[in-house]
């Protein structure tokens, strides 16, 4: 739903032609596809350091070290009451990191 905090996780689509009754309509379920976002830390040199935090639905995570592995970022994000479960993939970058976040449940 555009502009809404609510996500449609599953919905039913009914297809029918003229003269086909509701009982005869073809129906199928469309499952929710997980949302994927990225946290990107980039620099022009290998001089990154410190911490960052993530704000999701107006809730802020604890500080996360820029040297954190995927498990630490996962724990920080799942520590928010607005996130149920995520999978994290760490993708090293020449000067920085990218954490790919897949929301498996929200």
Biopython code that builds the backbone (N, CA, C, O; Angstrom):
import numpy as np
from Bio.PDB.StructureBuilder import StructureBuilder

atoms = [
    (1, "UNK", "N", (0.863, -1.153, 0.000)),
    (1, "UNK", "CA", (0.000, 0.000, 0.000)),
    (1, "UNK", "C", (0.908, 1.213, 0.000)),
    (1, "UNK", "O", (1.673, 1.415, 0.943)),
    (2, "UNK", "N", (0.835, 2.010, -1.028)),
    (2, "UNK", "CA", (1.722, 3.163, -1.140)),
    (2, "UNK", "C", (1.482, 4.147, -0.005)),
    (2, "UNK", "O", (0.340, 4.466, 0.328)),
    (3, "UNK", "N", (2.566, 4.619, 0.580)),
    (3, "UNK", "CA", (2.483, 5.615, 1.629)),
    (3, "UNK", "C", (2.009, 5.069, 2.965)),
    (3, "UNK", "O", (1.682, 5.841, 3.866)),
    (4, "UNK", "N", (1.970, 3.769, 3.103)),
    (4, "UNK", "CA", (1.488, 3.159, 4.327)),
    (4, "UNK", "C", (2.615, 2.394, 5.004)),
    (4, "UNK", "O", (3.567, 1.965, 4.351)),
    (5, "UNK", "N", (2.501, 2.226, 6.323)),
    (5, "UNK", "CA", (3.473, 1.415, 7.044)),
    (5, "UNK", "C", (3.167, -0.069, 6.895)),
    (5, "UNK", "O", (4.002, -0.915, 7.218)),
    (6, "UNK", "N", (1.973, -0.386, 6.406)),
    (6, "UNK", "CA", (1.538, -1.775, 6.303)),
    (6, "UNK", "C", (2.011, -2.386, 5.000)),
    (6, "UNK", "O", (1.992, -1.738, 3.954)),
    (7, "UNK", "N", (2.433, -3.630, 5.071)),
    (7, "UNK", "CA", (2.868, -4.340, 3.883)),
    (7, "UNK", "C", (1.909, -5.482, 3.620)),
    (7, "UNK", "O", (1.435, -6.142, 4.545)),
    (8, "UNK", "N", (1.632, -5.705, 2.355)),
    (8, "UNK", "CA", (0.817, -6.846, 1.976)),
    (8, "UNK", "C", (1.746, -8.038, 1.874)),
    (8, "UNK", "O", (2.656, -8.043, 1.045)),
    (9, "UNK", "N", (1.533, -9.046, 2.700)),
    (9, "UNK", "CA", (2.396, -10.220, 2.699)),
    (9, "UNK", "C", (1.851, -11.298, 1.776)),
    (9, "UNK", "O", (2.621, -12.089, 1.231)),
    (10, "UNK", "N", (0.568, -11.341, 1.595)),
    (10, "UNK", "CA", (-0.038, -12.314, 0.699)),
    (10, "UNK", "C", (-1.374, -11.745, 0.259)),
    (10, "UNK", "O", (-2.093, -11.145, 1.059)),
    (11, "UNK", "N", (-1.705, -11.926, -0.990)),
    (11, "UNK", "CA", (-3.012, -11.489, -1.437)),
    (11, "UNK", "C", (-3.512, -12.447, -2.506)),
    (11, "UNK", "O", (-2.744, -13.210, -3.091)),
    (12, "UNK", "N", (-4.803, -12.391, -2.745)),
    (12, "UNK", "CA", (-5.445, -13.288, -3.681)),
    (12, "UNK", "C", (-5.840, -12.497, -4.914)),
    (12, "UNK", "O", (-6.392, -11.402, -4.808)),
    (13, "UNK", "N", (-5.559, -13.050, -6.080)),
    (13, "UNK", "CA", (-5.953, -12.448, -7.343)),
    (13, "UNK", "C", (-6.963, -13.380, -7.982)),
    (13, "UNK", "O", (-6.697, -14.573, -8.125)),
    (14, "UNK", "N", (-8.106, -12.861, -8.364)),
    (14, "UNK", "CA", (-9.130, -13.676, -9.009)),
    (14, "UNK", "C", (-9.297, -13.191, -10.437)),
    (14, "UNK", "O", (-9.501, -12.003, -10.686)),
    (15, "UNK", "N", (-9.208, -14.108, -11.351)),
    (15, "UNK", "CA", (-9.358, -13.799, -12.764)),
    (15, "UNK", "C", (-10.648, -14.423, -13.267)),
    (15, "UNK", "O", (-10.945, -15.578, -12.959)),
    (16, "UNK", "N", (-11.410, -13.671, -14.033)),
    (16, "UNK", "CA", (-12.606, -14.248, -14.630)),
    (16, "UNK", "C", (-12.950, -13.478, -15.893)),
    (16, "UNK", "O", (-12.601, -12.307, -16.047)),
    (17, "UNK", "N", (-13.637, -14.161, -16.787)),
    (17, "UNK", "CA", (-14.122, -13.535, -18.018)),
    (17, "UNK", "C", (-15.623, -13.328, -17.880)),
    (17, "UNK", "O", (-16.247, -13.851, -16.956)),
    (18, "UNK", "N", (-16.193, -12.575, -18.790)),
    (18, "UNK", "CA", (-17.639, -12.391, -18.800)),
    (18, "UNK", "C", (-18.328, -13.750, -18.836)),
    (18, "UNK", "O", (-17.922, -14.640, -19.583)),
    (19, "UNK", "N", (-19.351, -13.900, -18.041)),
    (19, "UNK", "CA", (-20.106, -15.137, -18.038)),
    (19, "UNK", "C", (-19.544, -16.195, -17.107)),
    (19, "UNK", "O", (-20.208, -17.205, -16.875)),
    (20, "UNK", "N", (-18.347, -16.005, -16.562)),
    (20, "UNK", "CA", (-17.761, -16.968, -15.629)),
    (20, "UNK", "C", (-18.187, -16.565, -14.228)),
    (20, "UNK", "O", (-17.996, -15.418, -13.822)),
    (21, "UNK", "N", (-18.754, -17.488, -13.503)),
    (21, "UNK", "CA", (-19.208, -17.163, -12.159)),
    (21, "UNK", "C", (-18.024, -17.091, -11.204)),
    (21, "UNK", "O", (-16.933, -17.568, -11.516)),
    (22, "UNK", "N", (-18.245, -16.498, -10.051)),
    (22, "UNK", "CA", (-17.207, -16.371, -9.046)),
    (22, "UNK", "C", (-16.643, -17.736, -8.675)),
    (22, "UNK", "O", (-15.435, -17.875, -8.486)),
    (23, "UNK", "N", (-17.499, -18.740, -8.568)),
    (23, "UNK", "CA", (-17.052, -20.075, -8.195)),
    (23, "UNK", "C", (-16.145, -20.700, -9.247)),
    (23, "UNK", "O", (-15.332, -21.568, -8.932)),
    (24, "UNK", "N", (-16.283, -20.258, -10.501)),
    (24, "UNK", "CA", (-15.494, -20.813, -11.581)),
    (24, "UNK", "C", (-14.188, -20.045, -11.826)),
    (24, "UNK", "O", (-13.378, -20.443, -12.663)),
    (25, "UNK", "N", (-13.993, -18.960, -11.103)),
    (25, "UNK", "CA", (-12.839, -18.093, -11.361)),
    (25, "UNK", "C", (-11.544, -18.796, -10.966)),
    (25, "UNK", "O", (-11.493, -19.525, -9.976)),
    (26, "UNK", "N", (-10.511, -18.567, -11.750)),
    (26, "UNK", "CA", (-9.178, -19.076, -11.445)),
    (26, "UNK", "C", (-8.581, -18.178, -10.368)),
    (26, "UNK", "O", (-8.628, -16.954, -10.491)),
    (27, "UNK", "N", (-8.024, -18.762, -9.322)),
    (27, "UNK", "CA", (-7.404, -17.941, -8.275)),
    (27, "UNK", "C", (-6.050, -18.525, -7.916)),
    (27, "UNK", "O", (-5.820, -19.725, -8.061)),
    (28, "UNK", "N", (-5.163, -17.670, -7.449)),
    (28, "UNK", "CA", (-3.842, -18.094, -7.016)),
    (28, "UNK", "C", (-3.316, -17.090, -6.007)),
    (28, "UNK", "O", (-3.703, -15.921, -6.022)),
    (29, "UNK", "N", (-2.446, -17.544, -5.144)),
    (29, "UNK", "CA", (-1.867, -16.681, -4.107)),
    (29, "UNK", "C", (-0.512, -16.175, -4.570)),
    (29, "UNK", "O", (0.243, -16.904, -5.212)),
    (30, "UNK", "N", (-0.205, -14.932, -4.246)),
    (30, "UNK", "CA", (1.090, -14.333, -4.544)),
    (30, "UNK", "C", (1.773, -14.083, -3.207)),
    (30, "UNK", "O", (1.277, -13.303, -2.394)),
    (31, "UNK", "N", (2.888, -14.725, -2.978)),
    (31, "UNK", "CA", (3.600, -14.624, -1.703)),
    (31, "UNK", "C", (4.446, -13.348, -1.652)),
    (31, "UNK", "O", (4.836, -12.796, -2.680)),
    (32, "UNK", "N", (4.708, -12.912, -0.457)),
    (32, "UNK", "CA", (5.537, -11.733, -0.200)),
    (32, "UNK", "C", (6.990, -12.013, -0.589)),
    (32, "UNK", "O", (7.550, -13.047, -0.227)),
    (33, "UNK", "N", (7.581, -11.095, -1.320)),
    (33, "UNK", "CA", (9.001, -11.175, -1.658)),
    (33, "UNK", "C", (9.764, -10.327, -0.647)),
    (33, "UNK", "O", (9.423, -9.162, -0.448)),
    (34, "UNK", "N", (10.783, -10.880, -0.009)),
    (34, "UNK", "CA", (11.505, -10.118, 1.015)),
    (34, "UNK", "C", (12.098, -8.822, 0.462)),
    (34, "UNK", "O", (12.590, -8.773, -0.665)),
    (35, "UNK", "N", (12.038, -7.791, 1.275)),
    (35, "UNK", "CA", (12.644, -6.517, 0.911)),
    (35, "UNK", "C", (14.144, -6.607, 1.152)),
    (35, "UNK", "O", (14.590, -7.192, 2.139)),
    (36, "UNK", "N", (14.916, -6.025, 0.246)),
    (36, "UNK", "CA", (16.372, -6.012, 0.374)),
    (36, "UNK", "C", (16.850, -4.569, 0.323)),
    (36, "UNK", "O", (16.482, -3.810, -0.574)),
    (37, "UNK", "N", (17.669, -4.204, 1.290)),
    (37, "UNK", "CA", (18.275, -2.879, 1.334)),
    (37, "UNK", "C", (19.764, -3.040, 1.606)),
    (37, "UNK", "O", (20.222, -4.120, 1.978)),
    (38, "UNK", "N", (20.505, -1.973, 1.420)),
    (38, "UNK", "CA", (21.949, -2.026, 1.644)),
    (38, "UNK", "C", (22.381, -0.891, 2.569)),
    (38, "UNK", "O", (21.880, 0.231, 2.489)),
    (39, "UNK", "N", (23.312, -1.216, 3.434)),
    (39, "UNK", "CA", (24.014, -0.209, 4.239)),
    (39, "UNK", "C", (25.391, -0.108, 3.602)),
    (39, "UNK", "O", (26.139, -1.084, 3.563)),
    (40, "UNK", "N", (25.719, 1.076, 3.105)),
    (40, "UNK", "CA", (26.957, 1.246, 2.332)),
    (40, "UNK", "C", (27.877, 2.223, 3.052)),
    (40, "UNK", "O", (27.482, 3.338, 3.394)),
    (41, "UNK", "N", (29.104, 1.784, 3.272)),
    (41, "UNK", "CA", (30.144, 2.626, 3.848)),
    (41, "UNK", "C", (31.270, 2.689, 2.824)),
    (41, "UNK", "O", (31.915, 1.681, 2.536)),
    (42, "UNK", "N", (31.501, 3.867, 2.281)),
    (42, "UNK", "CA", (32.550, 4.022, 1.269)),
    (42, "UNK", "C", (33.436, 5.206, 1.613)),
    (42, "UNK", "O", (33.015, 6.157, 2.272)),
    (43, "UNK", "N", (34.666, 5.122, 1.152)),
    (43, "UNK", "CA", (35.640, 6.180, 1.369)),
    (43, "UNK", "C", (36.554, 6.232, 0.152)),
    (43, "UNK", "O", (36.535, 5.327, -0.683)),
    (44, "UNK", "N", (37.342, 7.276, 0.052)),
    (44, "UNK", "CA", (38.302, 7.371, -1.052)),
    (44, "UNK", "C", (39.653, 6.786, -0.668)),
    (44, "UNK", "O", (40.566, 6.718, -1.491)),
    (45, "UNK", "N", (39.775, 6.366, 0.582)),
    (45, "UNK", "CA", (41.014, 5.738, 1.067)),
    (45, "UNK", "C", (40.644, 4.771, 2.184)),
    (45, "UNK", "O", (39.501, 4.749, 2.641)),
    (46, "UNK", "N", (41.600, 3.983, 2.616)),
    (46, "UNK", "CA", (41.343, 3.016, 3.677)),
    (46, "UNK", "C", (41.441, 3.706, 5.035)),
    (46, "UNK", "O", (42.246, 3.322, 5.884)),
    (47, "UNK", "N", (40.615, 4.723, 5.224)),
    (47, "UNK", "CA", (40.680, 5.511, 6.448)),
    (47, "UNK", "C", (39.367, 5.501, 7.226)),
    (47, "UNK", "O", (39.113, 6.403, 8.025)),
    (48, "UNK", "N", (38.540, 4.499, 6.999)),
    (48, "UNK", "CA", (37.266, 4.453, 7.702)),
    (48, "UNK", "C", (37.469, 3.972, 9.129)),
    (48, "UNK", "O", (38.328, 3.135, 9.405)),
    (49, "UNK", "N", (36.677, 4.508, 10.011)),
    (49, "UNK", "CA", (36.742, 4.129, 11.416)),
    (49, "UNK", "C", (35.549, 4.703, 12.143)),
    (49, "UNK", "O", (34.829, 5.544, 11.605)),
    (50, "UNK", "N", (35.342, 4.256, 13.351)),
    (50, "UNK", "CA", (34.255, 4.792, 14.151)),
    (50, "UNK", "C", (33.026, 3.906, 14.143)),
    (50, "UNK", "O", (33.107, 2.694, 13.941)),
    (51, "UNK", "N", (31.892, 4.539, 14.367)),
    (51, "UNK", "CA", (30.634, 3.819, 14.452)),
    (51, "UNK", "C", (29.557, 4.496, 13.619)),
    (51, "UNK", "O", (29.714, 5.635, 13.180)),
    (52, "UNK", "N", (28.469, 3.780, 13.412)),
    (52, "UNK", "CA", (27.284, 4.341, 12.769)),
    (52, "UNK", "C", (26.074, 3.711, 13.439)),
    (52, "UNK", "O", (26.204, 2.730, 14.171)),
    (53, "UNK", "N", (24.917, 4.263, 13.194)),
    (53, "UNK", "CA", (23.676, 3.672, 13.690)),
    (53, "UNK", "C", (22.667, 3.670, 12.555)),
    (53, "UNK", "O", (22.834, 4.367, 11.554)),
    (54, "UNK", "N", (21.631, 2.885, 12.724)),
    (54, "UNK", "CA", (20.582, 2.758, 11.710)),
    (54, "UNK", "C", (19.267, 3.190, 12.343)),
    (54, "UNK", "O", (18.945, 2.784, 13.459)),
    (55, "UNK", "N", (18.514, 4.009, 11.631)),
    (55, "UNK", "CA", (17.179, 4.391, 12.079)),
    (55, "UNK", "C", (16.178, 3.711, 11.155)),
    (55, "UNK", "O", (16.203, 3.913, 9.941)),
    (56, "UNK", "N", (15.298, 2.903, 11.739)),
    (56, "UNK", "CA", (14.291, 2.202, 10.966)),
    (56, "UNK", "C", (12.944, 2.421, 11.628)),
    (56, "UNK", "O", (12.752, 2.056, 12.788)),
    (57, "UNK", "N", (12.011, 3.016, 10.897)),
    (57, "UNK", "CA", (10.672, 3.326, 11.402)),
    (57, "UNK", "C", (10.764, 4.103, 12.721)),
    (57, "UNK", "O", (10.099, 3.776, 13.704)),
    (58, "UNK", "N", (11.603, 5.134, 12.711)),
    (58, "UNK", "CA", (11.789, 6.055, 13.833)),
    (58, "UNK", "C", (12.426, 5.436, 15.073)),
    (58, "UNK", "O", (12.361, 6.027, 16.150)),
    (59, "UNK", "N", (13.033, 4.270, 14.950)),
    (59, "UNK", "CA", (13.757, 3.675, 16.075)),
    (59, "UNK", "C", (15.226, 3.550, 15.696)),
    (59, "UNK", "O", (15.561, 3.072, 14.612)),
    (60, "UNK", "N", (16.096, 3.983, 16.600)),
    (60, "UNK", "CA", (17.533, 4.020, 16.334)),
    (60, "UNK", "C", (18.241, 2.833, 16.979)),
    (60, "UNK", "O", (17.984, 2.488, 18.132)),
    (61, "UNK", "N", (19.138, 2.218, 16.211)),
    (61, "UNK", "CA", (19.934, 1.104, 16.735)),
    (61, "UNK", "C", (21.012, 1.613, 17.679)),
    (61, "UNK", "O", (21.285, 2.812, 17.750)),
    (62, "UNK", "N", (21.613, 0.689, 18.395)),
    (62, "UNK", "CA", (22.818, 1.011, 19.147)),
    (62, "UNK", "C", (23.925, 1.315, 18.148)),
    (62, "UNK", "O", (23.789, 1.012, 16.963)),
    (63, "UNK", "N", (25.011, 1.906, 18.609)),
    (63, "UNK", "CA", (26.140, 2.174, 17.711)),
    (63, "UNK", "C", (26.713, 0.868, 17.176)),
    (63, "UNK", "O", (26.838, -0.115, 17.907)),
    (64, "UNK", "N", (27.059, 0.872, 15.895)),
    (64, "UNK", "CA", (27.629, -0.293, 15.216)),
    (64, "UNK", "C", (29.005, 0.109, 14.712)),
    (64, "UNK", "O", (29.138, 1.119, 14.020)),
    (65, "UNK", "N", (30.017, -0.654, 15.044)),
    (65, "UNK", "CA", (31.375, -0.363, 14.583)),
    (65, "UNK", "C", (31.460, -0.571, 13.074)),
    (65, "UNK", "O", (30.845, -1.491, 12.536)),
    (66, "UNK", "N", (32.218, 0.281, 12.396)),
    (66, "UNK", "CA", (32.399, 0.119, 10.945)),
    (66, "UNK", "C", (33.150, -1.168, 10.619)),
    (66, "UNK", "O", (33.148, -1.609, 9.470)),
    (67, "UNK", "N", (33.787, -1.769, 11.610)),
    (67, "UNK", "CA", (34.504, -3.032, 11.414)),
    (67, "UNK", "C", (33.624, -4.255, 11.695)),
    (67, "UNK", "O", (34.121, -5.381, 11.684)),
    (68, "UNK", "N", (32.340, -4.052, 11.943)),
    (68, "UNK", "CA", (31.450, -5.147, 12.319)),
    (68, "UNK", "C", (31.250, -6.149, 11.194)),
    (68, "UNK", "O", (31.179, -5.796, 10.017)),
    (69, "UNK", "N", (31.160, -7.415, 11.599)),
    (69, "UNK", "CA", (30.848, -8.460, 10.631)),
    (69, "UNK", "C", (29.322, -8.551, 10.485)),
    (69, "UNK", "O", (28.587, -7.802, 11.128)),
    (70, "UNK", "N", (28.859, -9.463, 9.648)),
    (70, "UNK", "CA", (27.431, -9.595, 9.359)),
    (70, "UNK", "C", (26.620, -9.932, 10.610)),
    (70, "UNK", "O", (25.513, -9.423, 10.784)),
    (71, "UNK", "N", (27.159, -10.782, 11.476)),
    (71, "UNK", "CA", (26.422, -11.215, 12.671)),
    (71, "UNK", "C", (26.185, -10.045, 13.634)),
    (71, "UNK", "O", (25.109, -9.945, 14.224)),
    (72, "UNK", "N", (27.161, -9.171, 13.796)),
    (72, "UNK", "CA", (27.010, -8.008, 14.686)),
    (72, "UNK", "C", (25.936, -7.061, 14.146)),
    (72, "UNK", "O", (25.105, -6.569, 14.909)),
    (73, "UNK", "N", (25.949, -6.806, 12.848)),
    (73, "UNK", "CA", (24.937, -5.927, 12.239)),
    (73, "UNK", "C", (23.556, -6.559, 12.377)),
    (73, "UNK", "O", (22.581, -5.865, 12.667)),
    (74, "UNK", "N", (23.466, -7.874, 12.169)),
    (74, "UNK", "CA", (22.204, -8.597, 12.331)),
    (74, "UNK", "C", (21.664, -8.417, 13.746)),
    (74, "UNK", "O", (20.487, -8.105, 13.925)),
    (75, "UNK", "N", (22.513, -8.609, 14.752)),
    (75, "UNK", "CA", (22.097, -8.462, 16.146)),
    (75, "UNK", "C", (21.621, -7.035, 16.438)),
    (75, "UNK", "O", (20.635, -6.836, 17.147)),
    (76, "UNK", "N", (22.329, -6.047, 15.888)),
    (76, "UNK", "CA", (21.942, -4.652, 16.118)),
    (76, "UNK", "C", (20.579, -4.345, 15.496)),
    (76, "UNK", "O", (19.746, -3.685, 16.117)),
    (77, "UNK", "N", (20.356, -4.819, 14.280)),
    (77, "UNK", "CA", (19.083, -4.544, 13.612)),
    (77, "UNK", "C", (17.936, -5.315, 14.255)),
    (77, "UNK", "O", (16.845, -4.774, 14.432)),
    (78, "UNK", "N", (18.178, -6.569, 14.602)),
    (78, "UNK", "CA", (17.122, -7.355, 15.238)),
    (78, "UNK", "C", (16.863, -6.913, 16.671)),
    (78, "UNK", "O", (15.879, -7.332, 17.280)),
    (79, "UNK", "N", (17.735, -6.074, 17.212)),
    (79, "UNK", "CA", (17.513, -5.489, 18.526)),
    (79, "UNK", "C", (16.474, -4.379, 18.509)),
    (79, "UNK", "O", (16.011, -3.945, 19.564)),
    (80, "UNK", "N", (16.105, -3.918, 17.318)),
    (80, "UNK", "CA", (15.061, -2.907, 17.198)),
    (80, "UNK", "C", (13.696, -3.575, 17.290)),
    (80, "UNK", "O", (13.493, -4.655, 16.735)),
    (81, "UNK", "N", (12.767, -2.945, 17.982)),
    (81, "UNK", "CA", (11.428, -3.529, 18.097)),
    (81, "UNK", "C", (10.678, -3.493, 16.766)),
    (81, "UNK", "O", (9.675, -4.188, 16.601)),
    (82, "UNK", "N", (11.154, -2.695, 15.826)),
    (82, "UNK", "CA", (10.487, -2.556, 14.531)),
    (82, "UNK", "C", (10.961, -3.581, 13.497)),
    (82, "UNK", "O", (10.463, -3.603, 12.372)),
    (83, "UNK", "N", (11.923, -4.428, 13.876)),
    (83, "UNK", "CA", (12.444, -5.450, 12.958)),
    (83, "UNK", "C", (12.380, -6.802, 13.659)),
    (83, "UNK", "O", (12.872, -6.963, 14.776)),
    (84, "UNK", "N", (11.765, -7.771, 12.981)),
    (84, "UNK", "CA", (11.703, -9.123, 13.544)),
    (84, "UNK", "C", (12.959, -9.907, 13.206)),
    (84, "UNK", "O", (13.691, -10.332, 14.099)),
    (85, "UNK", "N", (13.214, -10.104, 11.890)),
    (85, "UNK", "CA", (14.339, -10.940, 11.476)),
    (85, "UNK", "C", (14.918, -10.447, 10.158)),
    (85, "UNK", "O", (14.190, -10.063, 9.243)),
    (86, "UNK", "N", (16.242, -10.468, 10.085)),
    (86, "UNK", "CA", (16.945, -10.097, 8.858)),
    (86, "UNK", "C", (18.077, -11.082, 8.611)),
    (86, "UNK", "O", (18.581, -11.717, 9.537)),
    (87, "UNK", "N", (18.460, -11.197, 7.373)),
    (87, "UNK", "CA", (19.690, -11.886, 7.000)),
    (87, "UNK", "C", (20.651, -10.813, 6.511)),
    (87, "UNK", "O", (20.235, -9.881, 5.822)),
    (88, "UNK", "N", (21.919, -10.929, 6.853)),
    (88, "UNK", "CA", (22.920, -9.936, 6.478)),
    (88, "UNK", "C", (24.030, -10.620, 5.689)),
    (88, "UNK", "O", (24.529, -11.678, 6.073)),
    (89, "UNK", "N", (24.402, -9.995, 4.585)),
    (89, "UNK", "CA", (25.558, -10.447, 3.810)),
    (89, "UNK", "C", (26.559, -9.293, 3.765)),
    (89, "UNK", "O", (26.221, -8.187, 3.345)),
    (90, "UNK", "N", (27.770, -9.552, 4.193)),
    (90, "UNK", "CA", (28.831, -8.544, 4.165)),
    (90, "UNK", "C", (29.565, -8.647, 2.843)),
    (90, "UNK", "O", (30.071, -9.708, 2.479)),
    (91, "UNK", "N", (29.618, -7.526, 2.123)),
    (91, "UNK", "CA", (30.307, -7.477, 0.837)),
    (91, "UNK", "C", (31.441, -6.466, 0.966)),
    (91, "UNK", "O", (31.190, -5.262, 0.992)),
    (92, "UNK", "N", (32.690, -6.941, 1.048)),
    (92, "UNK", "CA", (33.808, -6.002, 1.146)),
    (92, "UNK", "C", (33.884, -5.112, -0.093)),
    (92, "UNK", "O", (33.570, -5.538, -1.204)),
    (93, "UNK", "N", (34.299, -3.900, 0.119)),
    (93, "UNK", "CA", (34.448, -2.926, -0.951)),
    (93, "UNK", "C", (35.900, -2.456, -0.897)),
    (93, "UNK", "O", (36.526, -2.532, 0.160)),
    (94, "UNK", "N", (36.439, -1.982, -1.986)),
    (94, "UNK", "CA", (37.851, -1.591, -1.994)),
    (94, "UNK", "C", (38.180, -0.628, -0.846)),
    (94, "UNK", "O", (39.201, -0.792, -0.178)),
    (95, "UNK", "N", (37.347, 0.349, -0.617)),
    (95, "UNK", "CA", (37.522, 1.264, 0.507)),
    (95, "UNK", "C", (36.202, 1.375, 1.245)),
    (95, "UNK", "O", (35.489, 2.370, 1.115)),
    (96, "UNK", "N", (35.885, 0.367, 2.009)),
    (96, "UNK", "CA", (34.645, 0.384, 2.776)),
    (96, "UNK", "C", (33.989, -0.979, 2.801)),
    (96, "UNK", "O", (34.623, -1.997, 2.526)),
    (97, "UNK", "N", (32.700, -0.982, 3.135)),
    (97, "UNK", "CA", (31.934, -2.222, 3.224)),
    (97, "UNK", "C", (30.510, -1.971, 2.778)),
    (97, "UNK", "O", (30.027, -0.839, 2.757)),
    (98, "UNK", "N", (29.851, -3.065, 2.421)),
    (98, "UNK", "CA", (28.419, -3.036, 2.144)),
    (98, "UNK", "C", (27.792, -4.198, 2.892)),
    (98, "UNK", "O", (28.229, -5.343, 2.776)),
    (99, "UNK", "N", (26.771, -3.884, 3.655)),
    (99, "UNK", "CA", (26.002, -4.920, 4.333)),
    (99, "UNK", "C", (24.668, -5.006, 3.600)),
    (99, "UNK", "O", (23.896, -4.048, 3.602)),
    (100, "UNK", "N", (24.396, -6.140, 2.977)),
    (100, "UNK", "CA", (23.137, -6.346, 2.267)),
    (100, "UNK", "C", (22.146, -6.916, 3.278)),
    (100, "UNK", "O", (22.385, -7.974, 3.861)),
    (101, "UNK", "N", (21.035, -6.211, 3.481)),
    (101, "UNK", "CA", (20.050, -6.566, 4.486)),
    (101, "UNK", "C", (18.810, -7.115, 3.797)),
    (101, "UNK", "O", (18.170, -6.420, 3.007)),
    (102, "UNK", "N", (18.472, -8.367, 4.098)),
    (102, "UNK", "CA", (17.231, -8.966, 3.597)),
    (102, "UNK", "C", (16.271, -9.108, 4.757)),
    (102, "UNK", "O", (16.549, -9.817, 5.725)),
    (103, "UNK", "N", (15.138, -8.430, 4.655)),
    (103, "UNK", "CA", (14.125, -8.490, 5.711)),
    (103, "UNK", "C", (13.326, -9.779, 5.522)),
    (103, "UNK", "O", (12.470, -9.860, 4.642)),
    (104, "UNK", "N", (13.609, -10.785, 6.352)),
    (104, "UNK", "CA", (12.933, -12.071, 6.221)),
    (104, "UNK", "C", (11.622, -12.090, 6.966)),
    (104, "UNK", "O", (10.759, -12.922, 6.684)),
    (105, "UNK", "N", (11.458, -11.180, 7.920)),
    (105, "UNK", "CA", (10.213, -11.027, 8.665)),
    (105, "UNK", "C", (10.233, -9.648, 9.277)),
    (105, "UNK", "O", (11.258, -9.191, 9.782)),
    (106, "UNK", "N", (9.079, -8.981, 9.228)),
    (106, "UNK", "CA", (9.027, -7.626, 9.797)),
    (106, "UNK", "C", (7.758, -7.436, 10.559)),
    (106, "UNK", "O", (7.526, -6.361, 11.113)),
]
sb = StructureBuilder()
sb.init_structure("model")
sb.init_model(0)
sb.init_chain("A")
sb.init_seg("    ")
for serial, (resi, resn, name, xyz) in enumerate(atoms, 1):
    if name == "N":
        sb.init_residue(resn, " ", resi, " ")
    sb.init_atom(name, np.array(xyz, "f"), 0.0, 1.0, " ", f" {name:<3s}", serial, name[0])
structure = sb.get_structure()
